[in-house]
Structures are given as C-alpha cells and as structure tokens.
Amino acid sequence: MEFVNKGETVKVRQNDGVGRFKWVTIKTGETIDLPLEVGENYGFSKVKNQIVTTEGKLGEKRVETKQIEKSKKKVYREKLGSIKGIGKKTVDDIVKIYPEESDLKNAIANKEQMPFRDDVEKLLKKFK
C-alpha cells in the first residue's frame, strides 16, 4: 500500500533480499510503498484512490493482495468506447468537448446541439 509522509523526516527499514535490510530516508511529502501495518506504525498517511489492498492466505502464509482502482475518466472512456459505432478517435473528440460524464449527460438531457456527425449524435443520445 502506498503511504505519504506528512510529518518529519523518517528513516524506514526495508527488506533488501533474503535476510538483508536497508534504511531509506523518507522526507516530508515523499511517498513509499509499505505493508499496511508497517506504514501505520511509522505514522504515515495512506495515499487516496491509488491501490486497494486486501489480506489473503497463500497456504499458511498471510499475503497482501493489491487491486488497482480505475479512475472515473478511464471508466467514462471505456463506456464511450463500448458503444458500437464509436471509435477511439471519436471517443477522444467527445472527451475533449465533454471531459466529465456528467457534462455529456447534461448536454443530452438539455437536448443541446452537439458538434458531431448525426449518426454519432444519435448513438450518444442513447448513452446512460
């Protein structure tokens, strides 16, 4: 899990191989990737919306699994790209004009004139 140091400069002990360790200096505002308990013990703050970790077991050993959250923009682009008849370049054009999904939905709800071809405009009006 990724942490940020919001306090004073701290030296952190990290595993550097089998039975070897190294000390890393983390200054104020710097980030470091550490297991959840270790980062909390050093008093670091979690970096928001980066990676979600969950604990699991691999045999008898406890492990930390990481799940990457997709940003809203990527999800928005994927939704637009999944519409049959809209390609990558058209998705880029749509995102330039309507950077947020809510902007596009408001334009559709207000029945605004869109600067796209008629067939693309009809496809976007079905977008929900």
N, C-alpha and C positions, 0 to 999 in steps of 0.2 A: 504494500500500500504506500502511496506517495504522501509524504509529510512536508510541511514548510516550517522553518524555524522563525517564530515571531518574537523570540526572546534574545538573550545574549548569545555570543559565540559559544559553541559547544563542541567538544571532541567526542566522536562516536566510534565505538569499536565495532568493526565489521569482519565477518568471516572472509578470509582470503584464500581459502583452499582447505585441504584436509589438515586440521589441527593448527592452522596458521591464522593470524589475525592482523589487521592493520587499523590504524587510527586515522579517521577522516575528520577534518575541521569543517563544521557547518556554521557559516556566518548568518547573521540576521537576514531573512528574506530568501535564503537558498533552500532548495528542495532536496529531498533524499528519499530513496525507496527502501523501506524497512518493514519487517513484520509488524502487525497491529500492536501487539503488547509492547514491543521494544520502542516504537515511536511514541506511544503514550507514556511510557516510563521516562523518556527523555523530555517530555513536556511539549512535544511538537504538536502542531495543528494539522488535521487532515486537509489535503487539497480536495476541494469540492468538484464533483462531476468528472472525475478522472477515471478511476478504476474501482469497481466494487469487488471486495474480497469476501469470500465465504470460507469457512473451515470445513474440511473433509477428512476422510481417512483413506490412506493407501496401505492396505494391510493393517499393521499395528501402528504405523507412523501417522501422526497428525500432520496434515499439509494445508497450505493456504492456496485456494484456487482464485484466479482473477478473472473478472468478467468486465469487458470494456463496454461502457455505455456509449451509445451513439448520440451524437449531438442532434438537436432538433432540425438543424439545417440539412444534415445528411438524410434524415428520415423524410423530410419535405422533398428533397431531390429524388429520393427513391420512389415516393408516391407519384410524383410527376412522371418519372421515367417508366413506371409500370403501366401508364395509360397507353393503350395500343394506338399507335399513330403519332406519338410524340417521341422524337429522338433526342439525343444528347445535346445537340446544338440548340434545339428549341427549348429544352429544359434550361440551358444556360441563359437564353434570352428572357425566359419567364422569370428566372431568379433575379436577373438584373433589374427588371421592372418591378417585380413584387418580391422583395427579399425575404419576407416572412409569409408563412402560410396564411396567417390571419389577414394580411393585406390582400392576397388573392381572393380569399373567401368574402371579404368585404366588398371588393370590386364586383364579384359575381352577384352578391346579394343586392347591391345597389344598381345592378344592370348597367354598369359603366361600359363605355366603348373601349375595347381592348385593341392594342396595336399589333394584332396578329392576323394571320390569314383566317378566313371564315371557318374552315374545317377545324383548325386548332382552337378557335374560339368556341365552337360547338362542343368539342371534347372537354374543354376546361369548364364549361358550364355544368357538366356532369360531375365535376370534381367535388368531393365532400370530405 
